[in-house]
């Protein structure tokens, strides 16, 4: 999420005012401190990592960015 809103299960995902999917899970990341979420979206040619999408939260669209998983870099004692 690009603002303070939190994406939750079942919220709709939009791109250019068109519904393209739904959020499957979301919340506050304990390691990053950011609001994160995952969802399923239609496979559109103009969407990729770094694209801005919108999440409908309480009748208002909030911006979010598509990022590559994993959200957090893996840390081991050996690294």
C-alpha positions as CSV (number, residue, x, y, z in Angstrom):
1,X,0.0,0.0,0.0
2,X,1.2,3.5,-0.8
3,X,-0.8,5.1,2.0
4,X,-2.0,4.2,5.5
5,X,-4.9,2.1,4.4
6,X,-4.9,-1.6,5.0
7,X,-6.0,-4.1,2.3
8,X,-8.1,-6.9,3.8
9,X,-9.5,-10.2,2.4
10,X,-12.3,-9.7,-0.1
11,X,-11.6,-6.1,-1.0
12,X,-11.7,-5.4,-4.8
13,X,-8.7,-4.4,-6.9
14,X,-9.0,-1.8,-9.7
15,X,-6.8,-0.6,-12.5
16,X,-7.9,2.4,-14.6
17,X,-11.4,2.3,-12.9
18,X,-11.9,-1.3,-14.0
19,X,-12.2,-4.2,-11.5
20,X,-9.4,-6.6,-12.1
21,X,-9.3,-8.8,-9.0
22,X,-9.7,-9.3,-5.3
23,X,-7.4,-9.2,-2.2
24,X,-6.8,-12.6,-0.7
25,X,-5.0,-11.4,2.5
26,X,-3.6,-8.3,3.9
27,X,-2.4,-6.6,7.1
28,X,0.6,-4.8,8.7
29,X,4.0,-6.5,8.1
30,X,5.7,-7.1,11.5
31,X,9.2,-6.9,10.0
32,X,8.7,-4.0,7.5
33,X,6.1,-2.0,9.4
34,X,4.3,-1.4,6.1
35,X,0.8,-2.3,5.0
36,X,1.0,-5.3,2.7
37,X,-1.4,-7.5,0.9
38,X,-1.8,-10.3,-1.7
39,X,-4.5,-10.9,-4.2
40,X,-5.4,-12.3,-7.5
41,X,-5.6,-10.0,-10.6
42,X,-6.3,-10.5,-14.3
43,X,-3.3,-11.0,-16.4
44,X,-3.1,-7.7,-18.3
45,X,-0.3,-6.8,-20.7
46,X,0.2,-3.3,-19.1
47,X,0.5,-4.5,-15.5
48,X,3.9,-5.5,-14.1
49,X,6.1,-5.1,-11.1
50,X,6.1,-1.4,-10.2
51,X,2.6,-0.7,-11.6
52,X,0.2,1.3,-9.4
53,X,-3.2,-0.2,-8.8
54,X,-6.1,0.8,-6.5
55,X,-7.8,-1.1,-3.7
56,X,-11.5,-0.2,-2.9
57,X,-11.6,0.3,0.9
58,X,-14.8,1.7,2.5
59,X,-16.1,3.2,-0.8
60,X,-12.8,4.9,-1.6
61,X,-9.9,3.9,-3.9
62,X,-6.5,3.7,-2.3
63,X,-3.2,3.4,-4.3
64,X,-1.0,0.3,-4.0
65,X,2.0,-0.9,-5.9
66,X,2.7,-4.3,-7.4
67,X,5.9,-5.7,-6.0
68,X,7.8,-8.9,-6.5
69,X,7.7,-11.5,-3.8
70,X,9.2,-12.1,-1.2
71,X,8.3,-8.8,0.5
72,X,11.1,-9.2,3.0
73,X,14.7,-10.4,2.3
74,X,15.6,-13.7,3.9
75,X,18.0,-13.4,6.7
76,X,20.0,-16.4,8.0
77,X,22.7,-16.7,10.6
78,X,25.0,-18.0,7.8
79,X,24.5,-15.0,5.6
